Each structure stands twice: as C-alpha cells, then as structure tokens.
Amino acid sequence: MLIPLMFACSGTNDLAFSLELPGTPQGLALTPEGHLAVTHLDEGDLPRLSVFNRNSGNVVFSHPAGTGAPVVGDGRVYVLTRTGVRAFRGVQVDWEIESFDDLVPGDSAIALTQDGIVVYGTQRGSLGTLHGVTHLGFPSWDAPIGGVPRGAPVTDRGDVVYVWTFLEEGDEGELVAVEGSTGTILWRLAGGFHPLAALDDGLIVSTDAGVGRMTSSGALAWEQPWPATAATLAGDGTVWISGVEGTRRVDLSTGGAVATLPSSCGPVVVDLLGTAWGLCDDATGGAVELTSLSNQARSESVPIASGTAVDAPIILDAVVYMLVDAPRPRLLGFVEGITASGASWSRATGSTGNDRRMYP
C-alpha cells in the first residue's frame, strides 16, 4: 500500500543505509530466515522478488516473480506472480500454481489460515472466486463468491476468511465469510464493510458510519463514528485505529477510546517489544516522523530521509527498515535509538548513508 506521507531530512537522523532499488517498490516482509524480502517492479516493469541480508545488505537471491506485498508463513515466502502464486523456501522455488483466470488486483491478495491454507482470489469478468491451496502447493478448494474480490483476504484465528467483493463500479459490495479449511461460504453481508485487521474471533472493519468490530457470525459487536483507514492490534486488549481525523487507541471489548492523539499518527506498527510507532506530523506540521506512541503522548520521534513510504516499516533489533518510493525507490534503515548497537548496516559496512544499488 502506498502511504502518501512525505518524510523530511534531519541532521539528527541516524541513517544506517540507503539501498537503491530499480523500478517501483511494492511490499516489504521479514523472511523465516530473518532476511528482508522486497517485491518490486524492475526497470522493465516486470515483477521481481528480491531478498537480502538485513545485517550486511548482501543480496541473498533475486527472482523474477512477485507482485503486491510478500506474505510469510509456514517457513515460506508467498507472492503473486502475473499468472499465479509462487512459494519460496529458502533460496529455492518450492512450488507454484498457474491460474486460468485473472488475478485479483490489490496490495497483497494472499492470506494464510492457521491450518496452513494459502488463499488468493481470481476473477472472470464480473464474477470472483477464492482459491485455497495447501502449504505444499496442492489445490484444496474453490469458493465462488459472486462479486469480484478487492484487496487482500483477511483470516481470523478461527480460520474464517473474509473478503470484500463488488459486482460493478458504484456497488456498495458485500463482505463474504468463507470457512478456511473447506471453502464453504458461511455468510454474506451487504454494505460498505471493509476488512482492516483480523482478531481471534472476527475482525475490525471500516463501515459506512465509521469503524466497528464484527464477530465471525457477521454481527457488529460495536460501532463508532470515526473514519478509519487502518487498524493495528496492540496485543493488550486494545487496537490502534487510524483515519483522516487522527489515531485512537480503542478497547477491543467495548469500542471505547482509551487514548486519542490529536494529530494524524497512522498507520501504526507495533514492534517485537510491544512499542507502537506511528507516522506522525511533527510539532511544526511541516514534516513527518516515525514516532513512539503512548496513551496520550508521543515520544522518541525519529526523522526519516525524504521519501514516500510503501508498506509498513519493520522494526527489529533496534533498527527500523522502511521501503520508500519517491523521490527515488530505496530501502532505508536507521537506528531506532541512540543506545542501539549491532545489526545495522552502518556498522557492518563502516559507513553511514551508504547508498548502494541492489544489483552489482
């Protein structure tokens, strides 16, 4: 997803590396081996998956496949190609499936169930189908869902798969729930319900009226009149909900706001230590920073080099990894705090702001 926020340069920015990417970046993920996987369109506008070591910056492998964001699970990296789905295990292609119909457009049109089923959508004309494939690459089920799926399916902990569909432009669409193990359609709900984040049971959805929590049965547990474009689970019974009016920390059980941040600080990413970080306007309103969020305040703002963010950042071992598009495609890494040590490319290469191309 292209996040239309511009980052400003700063003299205090501890930039660890800047890796130039050919073409248009699309998505970023951490592989099971701890490497960074990037999907991008190369300079010939062909999809490519590139994986490289996050400590040294060395290319682990690069393969001509991958559109949208990479999805990681079951020891594999899954990507859409222009003709189907491909799974990578280590540096090798583990399996691939070719589709006879058009693949669903979207940032990442792949979801994984808890049982290891890979779910993706296709369309034929104005009709759509969800497909389930085992993690070993064997077709499991096909679910005709009526309208054309849009965006990525979302799977809750109960292995219910949710996808928003529509039949034609201007149609408010339907939210369709499918059993992840069998492909059985459980229910359909007409209206502007768009999946934002999966829960143990159900999901957070944007609605025509704002945002709500929906159970796996299709019932709204609560609804609030806040415009919402993204939601991130905090891991403590709350969820960060971001929209054009700012960011709120919300109690999952009641829908009540635990905290409200006055400026736009979304989307939000939660690191492995449970710290929430948002892309926030700075105090002057003239720049955007990656900012640590607490209940009612912001702290530890980290300026980022100029660029437009693509996908959510990854924060690991006190280093922030971020994919940016404009003004030129790059993968950036910078130290999260001044006490951080190790695991940054500036230390591995002995230089700061080392600008490199992905390919020799």
Secondary structure by P-SEA (a helix, b strand, c coil): ccccbbbbbbccccccbbbbbcccccccccccccbbbbbbbccccbbbbbbbbccccccccccccccccccccccbbbbbcccbbbbbccccccbbbbbccccccccccccccccbbbbbbbbcccbbbbbbbccccccccccccccccccbbbbccccbbbbbbbcccccccccccccccccccccccccccccccccccbbbbbccccbbbbcccccccccccccccccccccccbbbbbcccccccccccccccccccccccccccccccccccccccccccccccccccccccccbbbbbcbbbbccbbbbcccbbbbbbcccbbbbbbbbccccccccccccccccccccccccc
